[in-house]
Amino acid sequence: MKENRLAPPPDELVAIRRAVEWAIVTRRSARAFLEKEVPRETVEAILDVARYAATGVNIQPWKVHVVVGDAKDRLCAAIKRIDDDPSHSTTHSDEWDYYPEQWVSPYVDRRRALGWQLYGLLGIERGNKSRMQQQHGRNYLFFDAPVGLLFTVDRVMCEGSLLDYGMFLQNIMVVARASGLSTCPQAAFMKYHTIIEQELSLQPDEKFLVGMSLGYADESRLENTLVSEREPVSSFTSFHGLERP
Ligand SMILES: Cc1cc2nc3c(=O)[nH]c(=O)nc-3n(C[C@H](O)[C@H](O)[C@H](O)COP(=O)(O)O)c2cc1C
């Protein structure tokens, strides 16, 4: 029989699996970054791998805007100006529904648990709305990350493209992790999509989806010690036609 020369040798396969698992399982959302610069080539190299995500009929629906330096500072300042002023911030809203309008159990419980975990670490007491708002506002500084990523999709695309997009975003986060970098995906930016459209001169057919911080996590910061919980496989999986041995 002819040897399959494309198949990695078994030992290598074990190492590959370990490396992939490590990058997936140890990826975490970082919420405090070091000033350390991330070279453009590194961002390009991450996107170069992420673009191999599977997409329905290979449509590859993503469009990425990378903001660094002055461009990032301008965008952050424009959003912060509004976000810090309640009379203006309440006039802004998400363009599309990411979260449910009505929160039900168990999702609302997980959401609360995460919030209290984060605020607990930072010593923010329940009811301290101004500290919560202040912490939430750090989203709009990309948590001090040197690189901000803003993702858009063509308005003609349907919900299916969100599936494709999720795979692309996960690829970015996993490859970043494997490159020694950290990320935080950020729905918080959705509220200020009109400001993003203006500041980045988005095309009329571009719909803003989500943002992401990218950089080196500041491991000395308490918010980066947060390890969010996961449900066990048995809680969300039903095996049909396969009995436990
Ligand atoms: C699409 C998306 C949007 C998110 N938006 C925010 C956000 O705006 N701000 C934030 O601090 N975390 C945000 N997160 C991070 C989640 O809170 C985090 O992924 C979740 O708690 C699981 O924790 P982990 O990423 O550390 O594993 C977002 C995650 C996803 C996937």
The ligand as a MOL file (V3000), in Angstrom:
LIG
                    3D

  0  0  0     0  0            999 V3000
M  V30 BEGIN CTAB
M  V30 COUNTS 31 33 0 0 0
M  V30 BEGIN ATOM
M  V30 1 C -19.3310 38.3070 20.2860 0
M  V30 2 C -18.8150 38.5950 21.6830 0
M  V30 3 C -18.9690 39.8440 22.2140 0
M  V30 4 C -18.4200 40.1510 23.4770 0
M  V30 5 N -18.5020 41.4370 23.9550 0
M  V30 6 C -17.8200 41.7730 25.0690 0
M  V30 7 C -17.7370 43.1460 25.4650 0
M  V30 8 O -18.3060 44.0420 24.8510 0
M  V30 9 N -16.9910 43.4470 26.5550 0
M  V30 10 C -16.3410 42.4890 27.2830 0
M  V30 11 O -15.6760 42.8240 28.2600 0
M  V30 12 N -16.4060 41.1680 26.9320 0
M  V30 13 C -17.1090 40.8100 25.8370 0
M  V30 14 N -17.1450 39.4940 25.4180 0
M  V30 15 C -16.3850 38.4890 26.1720 0
M  V30 16 C -17.2860 37.5360 26.9410 0
M  V30 17 O -17.7120 38.1310 28.1240 0
M  V30 18 C -16.4520 36.2670 27.2100 0
M  V30 19 O -16.1310 35.6580 25.9840 0
M  V30 20 C -17.1950 35.2430 28.0630 0
M  V30 21 O -17.4470 35.7560 29.3370 0
M  V30 22 C -16.3630 33.9630 28.1940 0
M  V30 23 O -15.1110 34.2660 28.7760 0
M  V30 24 P -13.7360 34.0160 28.0320 0
M  V30 25 O -13.7700 34.7310 26.7050 0
M  V30 26 O -12.6910 34.6100 28.9490 0
M  V30 27 O -13.5830 32.5450 27.8390 0
M  V30 28 C -17.7520 39.1540 24.2080 0
M  V30 29 C -17.6580 37.8610 23.6820 0
M  V30 30 C -18.1810 37.5800 22.4250 0
M  V30 31 C -18.0280 36.1990 21.8620 0
M  V30 END ATOM
M  V30 BEGIN BOND
M  V30 1 1 1 2
M  V30 2 1 2 3
M  V30 3 2 2 30
M  V30 4 2 3 4
M  V30 5 1 4 5
M  V30 6 1 4 28
M  V30 7 2 5 6
M  V30 8 1 6 7
M  V30 9 1 6 13
M  V30 10 2 7 8
M  V30 11 1 7 9
M  V30 12 1 9 10
M  V30 13 2 10 11
M  V30 14 1 10 12
M  V30 15 2 12 13
M  V30 16 1 13 14
M  V30 17 1 14 15
M  V30 18 1 14 28
M  V30 19 1 15 16
M  V30 20 1 16 17
M  V30 21 1 16 18
M  V30 22 1 18 19
M  V30 23 1 18 20
M  V30 24 1 20 21
M  V30 25 1 20 22
M  V30 26 1 22 23
M  V30 27 1 23 24
M  V30 28 2 24 25
M  V30 29 1 24 26
M  V30 30 1 24 27
M  V30 31 2 28 29
M  V30 32 1 29 30
M  V30 33 1 30 31
M  V30 END BOND
M  V30 END CTAB
M  END
